Amino acid sequence: MNLLIKKTVSLFVLVLCSLAIQAQELKFEKTEKLGDHINSTAEEISPLLTPDGKTLYFARVFHPDNNGGKIAGLDIWRSDKTAEGEWTPATNKFKQWNTKGSNAVIGINKNGTVIYLLNSYNKKSGIAFSKLLNGEWTSPETIVIPGMERSEFVGYYMNPTFDILLISMNDKDSFGQEDLYVSIKGPGEKWSTPLNLGSTINTEGFEIAPYLSEDGKKIYFSSNGHAGLGDADIFVSERLYESWTVWSKPKNLGKPINSEKFDAYFTLHSDTICTFSSNRDAEFSDIYQSIFKQQTILKDSINKIVQETQQLLSGLKVNDADNKDKAEFVSFDLNSSTVSAHVKDQVNAVLRKHNTKLLKSIEITAFANDSTTPSINYSIALNRSKNVLEYIQLQTGVAKEKLKTKTSNEVAKGKNGVEIKVVY
């Protein structure tokens, strides 16, 4: 039997054995609007609970007590839960966090000692963070995100492990009013240029308020471009094949989470509680919560497994020799190491020929003959291999240990580009 077919059959059996684990869906009880200590006649959005569930951060706009007044930007507000389970009156007295611009908490680390923030503290692009030291929060420090040089409002969500940043914005490759993107933290604490999540998630409408499940496999977001109940609804989609551009069809969370009005900023907490914002009962949005539990959906899981296995089988070659040890060349512009649209098209054409679920490794060999100076050629080749590796990882989700690069003075004497070899 063909080696790839053997691997596929084995994978199919393993997936069937793990059926009950994969087939999980959330079932929500009735929603509850949080009290007057949190909600007001102004707009409350972007709720985030600390890991211990004792503190709620949220953003408030159109409130006279905001820094800069009612017509200024967002302010960060906070409410704490008492021993009796009641929320204290919210306060925005955080002079180190709140400015006259837009301020919001976009993520909290696992032990609640680092908070990630919208960066409205200097003219640099990106986000910011603040640490809890000796009972006090430090002044925000900037985290630079490539490609985020913009003045308009951008939405973010930072995962607790500080290595995945979801972004909502309108950019040159957006499908509609506002799309969802991802930036991944790589070697040397450097963040990747934001990658559009693709047309399964993004529409001609807007997609905003992204939230990533703790395991990194599901994204929750709000959209008015997918079929819904009203103004904007909350959806969930599952990441497939470890890729950031391949997703399951977004599923509407339905009632009681969604309504005929605006629903967004959905987050999960402690496997039982979710929070979100909605204007279903007022002119401006308020913060709601709901209790949920997980239930197994057998039929949906079987259908999904069949579809995924069919896709795997359709990608197989009749003979393993068709792909084994075959390298394909991707050309770069002279003196350039940028993964341009032209380079992306070439890389994508190579990837489409292969089954990334079954490969053993991807080898990237870089070439540069751009300069008469060997050290310059080596530097260009090195950057080409690193940038292509990063792009392939974002496109396919292939584990880093399966991506190998080769760049040396000897290799640099040759063509201008990279060779990509997929090994099974």
ChimeraX attribute file (.defattr): number of C-alpha atoms within 10 A of each C-alpha:
attribute: neighborCount
match mode: 1-to-1
recipient: residues
	/A:1	5
	/A:2	12
	/A:3	12
	/A:4	21
	/A:5	17
	/A:6	11
	/A:7	12
	/A:8	19
	/A:9	14
	/A:10	11
	/A:11	16
	/A:12	17
	/A:13	10
	/A:14	11
	/A:15	18
	/A:16	15
	/A:17	11
	/A:18	10
	/A:19	16
	/A:20	15
	/A:21	11
	/A:22	17
	/A:23	17
	/A:24	16
	/A:25	13
	/A:26	15
	/A:27	12
	/A:28	19
	/A:29	15
	/A:30	11
	/A:31	18
	/A:32	13
	/A:33	17
	/A:34	14
	/A:35	15
	/A:36	13
	/A:37	13
	/A:38	23
	/A:39	20
	/A:40	15
	/A:41	13
	/A:42	16
	/A:43	21
	/A:44	27
	/A:45	26
	/A:46	24
	/A:47	26
	/A:48	26
	/A:49	24
	/A:50	19
	/A:51	16
	/A:52	11
	/A:53	13
	/A:54	15
	/A:55	17
	/A:56	19
	/A:57	25
	/A:58	25
	/A:59	22
	/A:60	29
	/A:61	23
	/A:62	18
	/A:63	20
	/A:64	12
	/A:65	14
	/A:66	23
	/A:67	23
	/A:68	16
	/A:69	14
	/A:70	15
	/A:71	13
	/A:72	17
	/A:73	21
	/A:74	26
	/A:75	31
	/A:76	25
	/A:77	24
	/A:78	22
	/A:79	20
	/A:80	20
	/A:81	14
	/A:82	11
	/A:83	8
	/A:84	6
	/A:85	9
	/A:86	13
	/A:87	20
	/A:88	16
	/A:89	15
	/A:90	18
	/A:91	17
	/A:92	19
	/A:93	15
	/A:94	14
	/A:95	9
	/A:96	12
	/A:97	24
	/A:98	22
	/A:99	19
	/A:100	16
	/A:101	15
	/A:102	21
	/A:103	24
	/A:104	27
	/A:105	24
	/A:106	27
	/A:107	26
	/A:108	25
	/A:109	16
	/A:110	14
	/A:111	10
	/A:112	16
	/A:113	14
	/A:114	19
	/A:115	20
	/A:116	26
	/A:117	28
	/A:118	24
	/A:119	24
	/A:120	21
	/A:121	21
	/A:122	10
	/A:123	11
	/A:124	15
	/A:125	18
	/A:126	20
	/A:127	22
	/A:128	22
	/A:129	22
	/A:130	20
	/A:131	17
	/A:132	13
	/A:133	10
	/A:134	7
	/A:135	8
	/A:136	9
	/A:137	17
	/A:138	15
	/A:139	15
	/A:140	21
	/A:141	16
	/A:142	21
	/A:143	18
	/A:144	16
	/A:145	20
	/A:146	14
	/A:147	12
	/A:148	17
	/A:149	12
	/A:150	13
	/A:151	8
	/A:152	7
	/A:153	10
	/A:154	17
	/A:155	17
	/A:156	26
	/A:157	23
	/A:158	24
	/A:159	22
	/A:160	20
	/A:161	11
	/A:162	15
	/A:163	14
	/A:164	19
	/A:165	25
	/A:166	24
	/A:167	27
	/A:168	22
	/A:169	22
	/A:170	19
	/A:171	18
	/A:172	5
	/A:173	10
	/A:174	20
	/A:175	19
	/A:176	17
	/A:177	16
	/A:178	22
	/A:179	26
	/A:180	29
	/A:181	26
	/A:182	21
	/A:183	22
	/A:184	21
	/A:185	15
	/A:186	12
	/A:187	8
	/A:188	6
	/A:189	10
	/A:190	15
	/A:191	19
	/A:192	21
	/A:193	17
	/A:194	20
	/A:195	19
	/A:196	22
	/A:197	23
	/A:198	18
	/A:199	16
	/A:200	14
	/A:201	26
	/A:202	24
	/A:203	20
	/A:204	15
	/A:205	15
	/A:206	22
	/A:207	30
	/A:208	26
	/A:209	26
	/A:210	27
	/A:211	26
	/A:212	23
	/A:213	15
	/A:214	13
	/A:215	7
	/A:216	13
	/A:217	16
	/A:218	17
	/A:219	19
	/A:220	24
	/A:221	27
	/A:222	24
	/A:223	27
	/A:224	20
	/A:225	18
	/A:226	23
	/A:227	13
	/A:228	19
	/A:229	18
	/A:230	13
	/A:231	14
	/A:232	26
	/A:233	28
	/A:234	30
	/A:235	26
	/A:236	20
	/A:237	20
	/A:238	18
	/A:239	18
	/A:240	16
	/A:241	17
	/A:242	20
	/A:243	18
	/A:244	21
	/A:245	21
	/A:246	20
	/A:247	21
	/A:248	14
	/A:249	14
	/A:250	19
	/A:251	15
	/A:252	21
	/A:253	17
	/A:254	14
	/A:255	14
	/A:256	13
	/A:257	25
	/A:258	25
	/A:259	20
	/A:260	15
	/A:261	16
	/A:262	21
	/A:263	28
	/A:264	28
	/A:265	21
	/A:266	27
	/A:267	22
	/A:268	21
	/A:269	17
	/A:270	10
	/A:271	11
	/A:272	13
	/A:273	17
	/A:274	21
	/A:275	25
	/A:276	27
	/A:277	25
	/A:278	28
	/A:279	19
	/A:280	15
	/A:281	11
	/A:282	12
	/A:283	11
	/A:284	19
	/A:285	25
	/A:286	28
	/A:287	25
	/A:288	22
	/A:289	21
	/A:290	18
	/A:291	18
	/A:292	18
	/A:293	13
	/A:294	13
	/A:295	12
	/A:296	15
	/A:297	15
	/A:298	13
	/A:299	9
	/A:300	12
	/A:301	19
	/A:302	17
	/A:303	10
	/A:304	14
	/A:305	16
	/A:306	14
	/A:307	11
	/A:308	15
	/A:309	16
	/A:310	13
	/A:311	12
	/A:312	21
	/A:313	14
	/A:314	10
	/A:315	16
	/A:316	18
	/A:317	16
	/A:318	10
	/A:319	11
	/A:320	13
	/A:321	10
	/A:322	9
	/A:323	15
	/A:324	12
	/A:325	13
	/A:326	12
	/A:327	18
	/A:328	16
	/A:329	19
	/A:330	21
	/A:331	16
	/A:332	21
	/A:333	14
	/A:334	13
	/A:335	15
	/A:336	16
	/A:337	22
	/A:338	15
	/A:339	17
	/A:340	12
	/A:341	9
	/A:342	12
	/A:343	19
	/A:344	16
	/A:345	13
	/A:346	16
	/A:347	23
	/A:348	14
	/A:349	13
	/A:350	17
	/A:351	16
	/A:352	10
	/A:353	13
	/A:354	18
	/A:355	19
	/A:356	21
	/A:357	16
	/A:358	17
	/A:359	14
	/A:360	14
	/A:361	18
	/A:362	22
	/A:363	21
	/A:364	24
	/A:365	23
	/A:366	30
	/A:367	30
	/A:368	29
	/A:369	21
	/A:370	21
	/A:371	13
	/A:372	8
	/A:373	9
	/A:374	17
	/A:375	13
	/A:376	17
	/A:377	23
	/A:378	24
	/A:379	16
	/A:380	26
	/A:381	31
	/A:382	21
	/A:383	16
	/A:384	27
	/A:385	25
	/A:386	17
	/A:387	16
	/A:388	24
	/A:389	20
	/A:390	18
	/A:391	19
	/A:392	19
	/A:393	19
	/A:394	21
	/A:395	20
	/A:396	20
	/A:397	19
	/A:398	20
	/A:399	10
	/A:400	13
	/A:401	9
	/A:402	14
	/A:403	17
	/A:404	16
	/A:405	18
	/A:406	17
	/A:407	22
	/A:408	17
	/A:409	15
	/A:410	10
	/A:411	17
	/A:412	27
	/A:413	17
	/A:414	13
	/A:415	17
	/A:416	25
	/A:417	26
	/A:418	28
	/A:419	21
	/A:420	25
	/A:421	20
	/A:422	24
	/A:423	17
	/A:424	18
